Amino acid sequence: MRWPSTAAEAVAVQEGLRGLVDNTDVGDRPRYVAGLDVAYDGDRLAAAVVVLDWETLAEVDRAVVLGETTFPYVPGLFAFREVPGLLEALGTLRTTPDLLVCDGQGLAHPRRFGLACHLGVLTGVPAIGAAKTAFVGTHAEPGSARGESADLIVDNEVVGAVVRTQDGVKPMYVSVGHRVSLPTAMRHVLHLSPRYRLPETTRAADHLCRQALSAAE
């Protein structure tokens, strides 16, 4: 498909694709799970994908792509800055992931089509959004213990969950991307966060993209 160059074109793409999102569980428990993240230095970017073994959380594959942004920063259209590089990185992996964990939103988005939905629909791979901050919605404060959660709500609709991944730390904002239900997405994020607030997938991808961007200076 032709990549949009204006905000109006990008919104039209989101509107056209969002009906393809499947918020039900598809497939078995993943064997390989990928974390995806992008680091920026002005218009320069590094898009990274790190694949971990689901059981051990050991790294089994990685890919990083250096490039430049081709789309302006517009709230709600961030995927159009990140998806091209991430798709390129995914295409160079030797190991095919069974689950994508995005450092961003899925259905918790003004048009219910954030980065995790976009990547999930384009690749067909189950995907979830695990964000550090909320983009839309209101919620009660979840309990302070690991595993406590609260609904993230927009216009009386549950679009995600606010999940405490460790005792007493700030919660993560979890939402469906594609081919995963919200309860399963929450369980996945907790499984991937055995020691720290952030999932191990996100920690690994964040480190790789920052390292690659710094090395390219």
C-alpha positions in Angstrom: 0.0 0.0 0.0 1.1 3.6 -0.6 2.4 5.1 2.6 0.4 8.3 3.5 2.2 11.7 3.5 -0.4 13.8 5.2 -2.4 13.6 8.4 -5.7 13.4 6.5 -4.4 10.4 4.5 -3.1 8.7 7.6 -6.4 9.1 9.5 -8.2 7.6 6.4 -5.8 4.6 6.6 -6.6 4.1 10.3 -10.3 4.4 9.6 -10.1 1.9 6.8 -8.0 -0.7 8.7 -9.5 -0.6 12.2 -12.4 -2.8 11.3 -9.9 -5.6 10.7 -8.8 -5.7 14.4 -9.6 -9.0 16.1 -9.8 -8.7 19.9 -10.2 -12.4 20.5 -7.5 -15.0 21.3 -6.1 -16.7 18.2 -3.6 -19.5 18.3 -1.8 -21.2 21.1 0.5 -19.8 23.8 3.4 -18.1 22.1 6.8 -19.8 21.8 8.6 -16.6 20.7 7.7 -13.1 21.7 9.1 -9.9 20.2 9.5 -6.5 21.8 9.5 -3.5 19.4 10.7 0.0 20.1 12.1 3.0 18.2 14.6 5.6 19.4 15.0 9.0 17.8 17.6 11.7 17.5 15.9 14.5 15.6 14.8 13.0 12.3 17.2 10.0 12.7 15.7 6.8 14.1 16.6 3.3 15.0 13.8 0.7 14.9 14.5 -2.4 16.9 12.9 -5.8 17.4 14.2 -8.3 20.0 12.8 -11.8 20.1 12.7 -13.7 23.4 11.9 -17.3 24.3 8.5 -17.3 26.1 9.5 -19.7 28.8 13.0 -18.5 29.7 12.9 -14.9 28.4 16.3 -15.5 26.9 17.1 -13.6 23.7 16.9 -15.7 20.6 17.0 -13.1 17.8 17.3 -9.4 17.2 17.2 -6.9 14.3 17.6 -3.2 14.1 17.1 -0.8 11.2 18.6 2.8 11.0 16.8 5.4 9.0 15.0 8.8 9.0 11.4 9.7 9.8 9.3 10.3 6.7 6.1 11.4 8.6 5.7 14.4 10.9 4.9 14.1 14.6 1.1 14.2 15.0 -0.6 12.9 18.2 -2.7 9.9 17.3 -0.6 9.2 14.2 2.6 8.1 15.8 2.5 4.7 14.1 3.2 6.3 10.7 6.6 7.3 12.0 7.4 3.9 13.4 5.7 1.2 11.4 7.9 1.4 8.3 11.1 0.8 10.2 9.6 -1.8 12.5 8.2 -3.8 9.5 11.7 -3.7 7.9 13.3 -4.9 11.1 10.7 -7.7 11.5 11.4 -8.8 7.9 15.1 -9.4 8.7 14.5 -11.7 11.6 15.6 -15.3 11.4 13.0 -16.3 14.0 9.3 -15.6 13.4 7.6 -14.2 16.6 4.3 -15.5 17.7 3.4 -12.3 19.6 4.4 -8.6 19.2 4.7 -6.4 22.3 4.7 -2.8 21.3 5.9 0.1 23.4 2.7 2.0 22.7 -1.1 1.7 22.4 -3.5 -0.7 20.8 -7.2 0.0 21.1 -6.5 2.7 23.7 -6.4 5.3 21.0 -8.8 8.0 19.8 -9.7 6.0 16.7 -9.1 2.6 18.4 -6.2 1.9 16.1 -2.8 2.6 17.8 0.6 1.2 16.9 -0.1 -2.3 18.2 -3.3 -2.6 16.1 -1.5 -1.3 13.1 1.4 -3.7 13.3 -0.9 -6.6 14.2 -3.2 -6.1 11.2 -0.4 -5.5 8.7 1.6 -8.6 9.8 -1.2 -10.9 11.0 0.8 -11.6 14.1 -1.0 -11.4 17.5 0.0 -8.0 19.1 -0.5 -6.1 22.3 0.2 -2.6 23.4 2.1 -2.1 26.7 2.6 1.6 27.2 4.3 3.6 30.0 1.6 6.3 30.0 -2.0 6.7 29.1 -2.9 8.4 25.8 -6.7 8.5 26.2 -9.2 7.4 28.8 -9.9 7.6 32.5 -9.3 5.0 35.2 -9.4 4.3 38.9 -6.1 3.7 40.6 -5.4 0.0 40.8 -4.3 -1.6 44.0 -0.6 -1.4 44.9 0.2 -5.1 44.6 1.5 -6.8 41.5 -1.3 -8.0 39.3 -3.8 -5.4 40.5 -5.6 -3.7 37.6 -8.3 -1.2 36.7 -10.3 -0.6 33.5 -9.2 2.1 31.1 -12.3 3.7 29.8 -13.2 6.0 26.9 -16.8 7.0 26.2 -18.1 4.3 28.6 -16.1 1.7 26.6 -13.3 -0.4 28.1 -10.3 0.2 25.8 -7.6 -1.3 28.0 -6.4 -2.0 31.4 -4.1 -0.2 33.9 -1.9 -3.0 35.3 0.5 -3.0 38.3 3.4 -5.2 37.1 5.4 -4.8 40.4 4.4 -4.0 44.0 4.2 -0.2 44.5 5.5 0.9 41.1 3.7 2.9 38.4 1.3 0.8 36.4 1.5 -0.1 32.7 -1.2 0.7 30.2 -2.2 -2.5 28.4 -4.5 -2.7 25.4 -5.4 -5.1 22.6 -3.5 -4.8 19.4 -4.8 -7.7 17.3 -5.8 -11.4 17.7 -5.4 -11.2 21.5 -8.1 -10.6 24.1 -7.6 -8.0 26.9 -7.5 -10.6 29.7 -4.8 -12.5 27.8 -2.9 -9.3 27.0 -2.8 -8.5 30.7 -1.5 -12.0 31.6 1.1 -11.8 28.9 2.4 -8.5 30.2 2.6 -9.8 33.8 4.5 -12.9 32.6 6.9 -10.8 30.7 7.5 -8.5 33.7 8.9 -10.9 36.4 11.3 -8.4 38.0 10.8 -4.9 36.7 7.9 -2.5 35.8 8.6 -2.8 32.0 8.2 -6.1 30.2 11.5 -7.8 29.4 10.6 -7.5 25.7 10.4 -3.7 26.0 13.5 -3.4 28.0 15.5 -5.4 25.5 14.2 -3.5 22.4 14.6 -0.1 24.2 18.3 -0.9 24.9 19.0 -2.2 21.4 17.5 0.8 19.6 19.2 3.4 21.8 22.5 1.5 21.5 22.2 1.4 17.7 21.4 5.1 17.4 24.3 6.1 19.7 26.7 3.8 17.8 25.7 5.4 14.5 26.6 9.0 15.5 
